[in-house]
Amino acid sequence: MTDTRDSPQSDDSNGREDRTTATDSRAERFRSSSGLRADGGRETTESDRAAIFEGSQDAELDRGPFQQWAANSIENPERVYRGMFYVAAIFFLFTTLFPFYWLLMVALTPEGQLQDIIFTPNGFNPGAFIEVFQVIPFHWYVFNSFVIATASTILVLVVGSLAGYAFGRLEFPGKTPLLLLVLVISFFPPAAFFIPLNDLFNTSFFMLEPITGDGTLYNTPGAMVLPLSAIFMPLAIFILTTFYAQIPDGLEDAARVEGTTRLGALFRVIIPLSAPGVATAGVLTFIAVYNEFFFSFLMTDGQPQNWAPILEGILAYQGQYEVMYNLMAAASIIGVIPVAILVVVAQEKIVSGLTAGALKE
């Protein structure tokens, strides 16, 4: 009897399972034909992908130029950085090198044809670079500026190194206010010092008569070296103080244990280790003094034998009735050559000095 009762139930369960299987099979075929997923969602077909792609293209076409550029910049930032670099480089080259290019065009153009210059010289006259030395002794003006700049640079580095050592490595009362006072003095305009210095340098001192003849500093290198060194001294002190303060105390102590003095440790240990800072201060001072005109113009009579600077020589091509612009341009290019050579030779030290001096280790 047990077998009789269980048999219909098993048949019914088997039938239900068959019907469920058939229903699932039909549902799966329907989903596959309609693109529906088992969870109720819809699978992405090729037609759907094509529609999405066309929609994205239409969205990109609807963007304005600025919006499209912004979207591309976000996707590829390296491209933006590269473009910014090229823009900055082109701007720098144009604003920096174009004046020299124009000077070259003026120098190569024969006299009397300067009004027709556009971007190329109106003619070709390279002899102007030789004529500048024939009209006036221009080489003496260059020599005067070179000597004055060199003497000022040496004085600034020697005194600035001593002051930088004191401010950077020693502790004494009033150190910070004194350093601030030195920096504040550098903010005064140079014209403010001219009247007292002019009176001082035109005063006759009997102790200077064996050297200068009339006992005054007028028309002497000292009339330019002393004020120019004082003007550019604060900048050198600040740069050297920053570098000297970074040298470990142990190196100086080791040198002093070996028997050297503080000055010996300064010139044998600290200055060699601070070579980028010393080079930076020296090059900046040399360039500034070499290009200086205000004090040089007022402290000399403009004659090459009286230590007139290079700018006096360039202005010497300007006569009462004519101005030889081509010779002035050629002289300007010749005068830039020493500074350009100095910068090219010392550029690595200058860059490392300007960057390393800003770091405190």
C-alpha positions in Angstrom: 0.0 0.0 0.0 2.9 2.3 0.6 4.1 1.8 -2.9 0.6 2.6 -4.3 0.4 5.9 -2.5 4.0 7.1 -3.3 3.8 6.4 -7.0 1.4 9.2 -8.1 3.3 11.7 -6.0 6.6 10.9 -7.7 4.9 11.1 -11.1 3.5 14.6 -10.3 6.9 15.9 -9.1 8.6 14.6 -12.2 6.0 16.4 -14.3 6.4 19.6 -12.5 10.2 19.5 -13.0 9.8 18.8 -16.7 7.4 21.7 -17.0 9.8 24.0 -15.0 12.7 23.0 -17.2 10.7 23.7 -20.4 9.6 27.1 -19.0 13.2 28.1 -18.1 14.3 27.0 -21.6 11.7 29.1 -23.3 12.6 32.1 -21.0 16.3 31.8 -21.8 15.5 31.7 -25.5 13.4 34.8 -25.1 16.0 36.7 -23.2 18.7 35.8 -25.7 16.5 37.0 -28.5 15.5 40.2 -26.8 18.9 41.0 -25.1 17.7 40.7 -21.5 19.9 39.4 -18.7 18.7 36.9 -16.1 18.6 39.6 -13.4 16.1 41.7 -15.4 18.7 44.0 -17.0 19.4 44.2 -20.7 22.6 43.0 -22.3 24.5 45.4 -24.5 24.3 44.4 -28.2 26.4 45.6 -31.1 23.6 47.9 -32.1 23.6 49.4 -28.6 27.3 49.9 -28.7 27.1 51.6 -32.1 24.4 53.9 -30.7 26.4 54.8 -27.7 29.5 55.6 -29.9 27.4 57.8 -32.2 26.0 59.6 -29.2 29.5 60.2 -27.8 30.6 61.5 -31.2 27.5 63.8 -31.3 28.4 65.1 -27.7 32.0 65.8 -28.8 30.7 67.6 -31.9 28.4 69.7 -29.7 31.4 70.9 -27.6 32.9 74.3 -28.2 36.7 74.8 -29.0 37.5 75.7 -25.5 35.5 72.8 -24.0 37.1 70.4 -26.4 40.6 71.8 -25.5 39.8 71.4 -21.8 38.7 67.8 -22.2 41.8 66.9 -24.2 44.0 68.7 -21.6 42.4 66.6 -18.8 43.0 63.4 -20.8 46.6 64.2 -21.8 48.2 66.7 -19.3 51.7 66.1 -20.7 50.6 67.6 -23.9 49.5 70.8 -22.1 52.8 71.0 -20.2 54.7 70.6 -23.4 52.7 73.3 -25.1 53.2 75.7 -22.1 57.0 75.1 -22.3 57.1 75.9 -25.9 55.1 79.1 -25.5 57.3 80.3 -22.6 60.5 79.4 -24.5 59.3 81.2 -27.7 58.3 84.3 -25.6 61.6 84.3 -23.8 63.7 83.9 -27.0 61.7 86.6 -28.7 61.9 89.2 -25.9 65.6 88.4 -25.1 67.2 87.7 -28.4 65.3 90.0 -30.7 67.0 93.2 -29.4 70.4 91.6 -30.2 69.1 90.5 -33.6 68.0 94.1 -34.3 71.4 95.4 -33.1 73.0 93.0 -35.6 70.8 94.2 -38.4 71.6 97.9 -37.6 75.3 97.1 -37.3 75.4 95.4 -40.7 73.5 98.0 -42.5 75.6 100.8 -44.2 75.3 104.3 -42.9 72.5 106.2 -44.5 70.3 103.2 -45.3 68.9 102.4 -41.8 65.4 103.7 -42.7 64.7 100.8 -45.0 65.4 98.0 -42.4 62.5 95.5 -41.8 63.8 92.1 -40.7 67.0 91.9 -42.8 69.9 94.4 -43.2 69.6 96.9 -46.0 73.0 96.0 -47.5 75.9 94.2 -45.9 78.7 96.1 -44.1 80.6 93.8 -41.7 83.5 96.3 -41.6 81.5 98.3 -39.0 82.9 95.9 -36.3 86.4 97.0 -37.3 85.5 100.7 -37.8 84.4 101.0 -34.2 88.1 100.7 -33.1 89.3 103.1 -35.8 87.0 106.0 -35.1 87.7 106.0 -31.3 89.9 103.8 -29.1 86.9 101.7 -28.1 89.1 98.9 -26.7 90.3 101.2 -24.0 86.7 101.8 -22.9 86.1 98.0 -22.7 89.4 97.6 -20.8 88.4 100.3 -18.3 85.0 98.7 -17.6 86.6 95.2 -17.3 89.2 96.5 -14.7 86.6 98.4 -12.7 84.2 95.4 -12.6 87.0 93.0 -11.7 88.3 95.3 -8.9 84.8 95.8 -7.5 84.0 92.1 -7.6 87.2 91.2 -5.7 86.5 93.8 -3.1 82.9 92.7 -2.7 83.9 89.0 -2.4 86.6 89.7 0.2 84.6 92.0 2.5 81.4 90.1 1.8 83.0 86.8 2.8 84.2 88.2 6.1 80.8 89.7 6.8 79.0 86.5 5.6 81.2 84.4 7.9 80.4 86.6 10.9 76.6 86.7 10.2 76.4 83.0 9.2 78.6 81.2 11.7 79.1 83.4 14.7 76.7 84.5 17.5 77.0 88.0 18.9 74.7 90.6 20.3 72.7 92.6 17.7 73.4 90.1 14.9 69.9 90.1 13.4 69.3 93.9 13.6 72.7 94.6 12.1 72.0 92.2 9.2 68.6 93.9 8.6 70.3 97.3 8.7 72.7 96.1 6.0 69.8 94.9 3.8 67.8 98.1 4.4 70.7 100.2 3.2 70.7 98.4 -0.1 67.2 99.6 -0.8 68.2 103.2 -1.0 68.5 104.5 -4.5 72.1 105.1 -5.7 71.3 108.7 -6.6 70.8 109.5 -2.9 74.6 108.9 -2.3 75.9 110.9 -5.3 76.0 114.4 -3.8 78.0 113.6 -0.7 80.2 111.2 -2.6 80.8 113.8 -5.4 81.8 116.4 -2.8 84.1 113.8 -1.1 85.8 112.6 -4.2 86.4 116.2 -5.5 88.0 117.2 -2.2 91.8 117.4 -2.3 93.7 115.2 0.2 97.4 115.8 0.5 98.0 112.1 1.1 96.6 111.3 -2.3 98.7 113.8 -4.2 101.6 111.3 -4.9 99.0 108.9 -6.5 96.5 111.1 -8.2 98.4 114.4 -8.7 95.7 116.8 -7.6 94.8 114.8 -4.5 91.2 114.0 -5.6 89.6 110.7 -6.6 87.9 112.3 -9.6 88.8 110.5 -12.9 90.3 107.6 -11.0 89.1 104.0 -10.6 88.6 104.5 -6.9 85.8 107.0 -7.6 83.8 104.2 -9.2 85.1 101.0 -7.4 84.3 102.3 -3.9 80.7 103.4 -4.3 79.8 100.6 -6.7 81.3 98.0 -4.2 79.2 99.5 -1.4 76.1 99.4 -3.5 76.3 95.8 -4.4 77.9 94.6 -1.1 74.6 93.9 0.7 73.4 91.4 -1.9 76.7 89.5 -1.7 76.6 89.5 2.1 73.1 88.0 2.0 74.0 85.3 -0.5 77.3 84.3 1.3 75.6 84.4 4.7 73.1 81.8 3.5 75.8 79.5 2.1 78.2 79.8 5.0 75.5 79.0 7.5 74.9 75.6 5.8 78.5 74.3 6.3 78.6 71.8 9.1 80.4 73.0 12.2 82.4 69.8 12.3 84.3 70.6 9.2 85.5 73.9 10.6 86.3 72.4 13.9 88.4 69.7 12.3 90.3 72.4 10.4 90.9 74.4 13.6 92.1 71.3 15.4 94.7 70.9 12.8 96.0 74.4 13.8 94.4 76.8 11.4 92.8 80.0 12.4 89.3 81.2 11.7 90.4 83.1 8.6 92.4 80.0 7.5 89.3 77.8 8.0 87.2 80.4 6.0 89.5 80.5 3.0 90.6 76.9 3.0 87.4 75.1 4.0 84.3 77.2 4.0 84.8 79.2 0.8 85.7 76.1 -1.4 82.7 74.3 -0.1 80.5 77.3 -0.9 81.9 77.7 -4.4 78.4 78.0 -6.0 77.4 80.8 -3.7 80.7 82.7 -4.1 80.5 82.3 -7.9 76.9 83.6 -7.9 77.8 86.6 -5.9 80.9 87.3 -8.0 79.2 87.0 -11.4 76.1 89.1 -10.4 78.4 91.8 -9.0 80.6 91.8 -12.1 77.7 92.1 -14.5 76.1 94.9 -12.5 79.3 96.9 -12.3 80.2 96.3 -15.9 76.9 97.6 -17.1 76.8 100.5 -14.6 76.6 104.0 -16.0 75.3 106.5 -13.4 78.4 106.8 -11.2 80.8 106.2 -14.0 79.3 109.0 -16.0 79.4 111.5 -13.1 82.8 110.5 -11.8 84.8 110.8 -15.0 85.1 113.3 -17.9 84.4 110.7 -20.5 88.0 110.3 -21.8 89.4 106.7 -22.1 92.6 107.7 -20.4 90.6 108.8 -17.4 88.9 105.4 -16.8 85.7 106.2 -18.7 83.5 103.1 -18.9 82.2 101.3 -22.0 79.0 103.2 -22.1 80.9 106.4 -22.5 82.6 104.8 -25.5 79.3 103.8 -27.1 77.9 107.4 -26.7 81.1 108.8 -28.2 79.8 107.8 -31.7 77.1 110.4 -31.2 78.5 113.7 -32.7 77.1 117.2 -32.8 75.6 116.9 -36.3 75.3 113.1 -36.8 74.8 109.9 -35.0 76.5 106.8 -36.3 73.9 104.3 -35.3 75.6 101.4 -37.1 78.8 101.9 -35.1 76.9 102.3 -31.9 75.1 99.0 -32.5 78.4 97.2 -33.4 80.0 98.6 -30.3 77.1 97.4 -28.2 77.5 93.9 -29.5 81.2 93.9 -28.9 80.7 95.1 -25.4 78.3 92.3 -24.6 80.7 89.6 -25.6 82.8 89.5 -22.4 79.7 89.3 -20.2 78.2 86.6 -22.5 81.4 84.5 -22.2 81.4 84.9 -18.4 77.8 83.8 -18.1 78.3 80.8 -20.4 81.4 79.6 -18.5 79.8 80.1 -15.0 76.2 79.3 -15.8 76.3 75.9 -14.0 77.7 77.6 -10.8 75.1 80.4 -11.1 72.1 78.1 -11.4 73.3 75.8 -8.6 74.1 78.8 -6.4 70.7 80.4 -6.9 68.8 77.1 -6.2 71.0 75.6 -3.4 71.2 78.9 -1.6 67.5 78.8 -1.0 67.6 75.5 0.8 68.3 75.0 4.5 69.6 71.6 5.3 
